[in-house]
Every structure is written in C-alpha cells, then in structure tokens.
Amino acid sequence: MIAFFRGVLNALSGIIAEISDQNAYRRHLAAHGTVHSPDEWRRFQDEHAAANSRRARCC
C-alpha cells in the first residue's frame, strides 16, 4: 500500500515538474551543456517565449 502511494506521489511530482517547465529547463541545460544560473534561466525563458509565439494558433 505504501509503495502504491509513493508511486502516485512520484507520478504527481513528475506531472507538476512538466507543467512548471522544470523538465524543459533541465533538458535545455543538458542540450547546451550549461549549469543553472539566473542568466541561463533568462535565456531559457526567452527561447521558450519565442518558440511559443512562433507556433500557429488555431481558432
């Protein structure tokens, strides 16, 4: 029973990390070979915002 709840908590934390862009930021750091810093976070946010604005929106 405890293992079940741990699994649920792990799944929820993974979902929250994905929604809050934490996983995307980790992938960004890995892809660019950098470590976390305020400047790198700003660069990630700028790239993320630019990518979102280029996507076509329907309706």
Protein Blocks (a to p, Z undefined) as FASTA:
>chain_A
ZZmmmmmmmmmmmmmmmmnommmmmmmmmmnopacdfklmmmmmmmmmmmmmmpcceZZ
